[in-house]
Amino acid sequence: MGKWRMGKHKRPRGSQTGLATVEFALTILFVMIVIFWAFELMMFMYSYTVLADAAKEGVRYAVVHGCGTAPGSCSGVCAPACTDASGGNVVTQVKNFAALSFHDTSGIVVDTANMYPDGSAACPSRVQITVHYVYKPFFSLGWNPPTIYATAQGRIAN
């Protein structure tokens, strides 16, 4: 039998020195990518929610201020006396609502061309507001950011 030497350890062939460091580096890289991706997804969903709520606010404004009839005077047919037929006030209302959430409102486009899909601003007509916005990512990784679309619809009623 051979001699046993105390205190001296021979490394086996094919040593795994530094393997833990490499595994840690690869793992932390993967974890950081997942964290940044999750943050970006949360901000995208937050932007969508803000735009959807802004579109709802625009519909609410158009329903309340879009038709100039007195409350209770609509008995099926009302004469359209719109105070905002072009939709300028609705656009302002939508952008002001989105600005409260610290979004850049210069990129928000409010479609008022089809604001009254029934062709009239009289009750019981519908009001529809479509908003779209090119998402501005926090971490630009060379991809084309998507466009967020949000639509809200309501009905004019007294």
N, C-alpha and C positions, 0 to 999 in steps of 0.2 A: 504494500500500500504506500501511497505517496504521503509526503509531509503536509501537514496542515499549518498554514501560516495565519496567525492571529493578527487582525488589524489591517490586513491588505486584502482588498477585494478586487478580483479580476472582473472586468466587464465582459458580459457574454457577447459573442459575435452578433451583429445586427442590432446594436444598441438603439434604444428609442430616445436618446437624449434630445431634448428640445421639442419633442412631439406635443407636449402639453401647450407650449407657447404657440405653436402653429395651429392647433385645434382652437385655442382661445381666440386667436386673431381671425380665423375663418368664422367662428361662431359670433363674435362681436360684430363683424361686418354684416352678417346675415341679420342679426337682431336690429342693428341700426337701420338697415334698409327697410325692414318691416315696420319699425317705429315711424320713420319718415313717410312711408306709404300710407300708414294708418292716419297720421296727422293730415296729410294731403286729402285723403278721402273724407275725413271729418270736415275739413274746410270747404270741400266741394259740396257736401250735403248741407252745410250751413248756408252757403251761397244760394243753393236751390231753395231752401226754406225761406230765406229772406225775399227772394224774387217771387215766390208763390204768394207770400203774405202781402208783398207790395202790389201784386196784381189784384188780390182780393180787396185791398184798400182802394185801388183805382176803380174797381167795380162798385164798391160801396159809395164812393164819391159820385160816380156817374149816375147811380140810381137815385141818390138823394138830391143832387144838384143838376142833373142832366135835363130834367123835364120841368118846365115852369108852371105846372098845374097846382092848384091849391089842394091841400089834403082833403080827401073825401069827395072831390068833384069828379072823379072818374067813374062813370057808370058804363064801362065797357069800351067806350071810344072817347079818347081825349085828343084835343087839338095839340099837336106838338109845338110847344113854345120853348125850345131848348135854349138855355143860356150858354151852352158850351158845345155847339155842334161840331167844331173842329177837333175837340179833345185836348186842347192846350192845357186846360186846368187839370185834366185827368193825368196827363203826362207829368205835370209839376207835382201833383199829389203822390204819384208812384215814386218819382225820384226823391222827393222829400222823405218818404217813408223808408226807402232803401238807404238814404244817407244817415239815418239814425243808427244803423248797424255798422257804420264806418266803411261802407262799400264805396268804391269809386263810381259815382253815378254817371260819369261821362261815357262809359261803355254800355250803359243800359239803353236799350231801344224799346220803346213802347209802341206797339202797333195799334193805332186808333182808326185805321182805314176801315176795319170791319167792326167798329165799336157797337153798332146797332145792327146785328145780323138779320133782324126782321124788317129792316128798312125804315123804321120809325123810332122816335124817342118817346113815344106815348105809351102809357100803360095799356096793356100788359106785355109790352115788348121786352125782349132780352137785351142784356148788355154783356159784351164780351171784351176782355182785355187780354192781350198776349204780350208778354215781356220776354226779350231774349238778351243774353249777356255772354260775351266770350270770357270764360273763366280765366282768371289770372293766378297761375300756380305760385306757391311760395318757393318751391324747389324746382327750378326749371332744369329738366333733365334731357332737353333736346326733343321733346315730343310736342306735337301740336295740341294746344289746350282745347277742350271741347266747348261747344256753345250750349248754354243752359237755356231751355225753353220752359216757360211757365204760363199757364192760361187759367183765367178765372171767369166765371160766368154767373150772372144773376138776372133777376126779372124785376122790372119796374112794376110796383104795385102800391096802391094806396090803402 
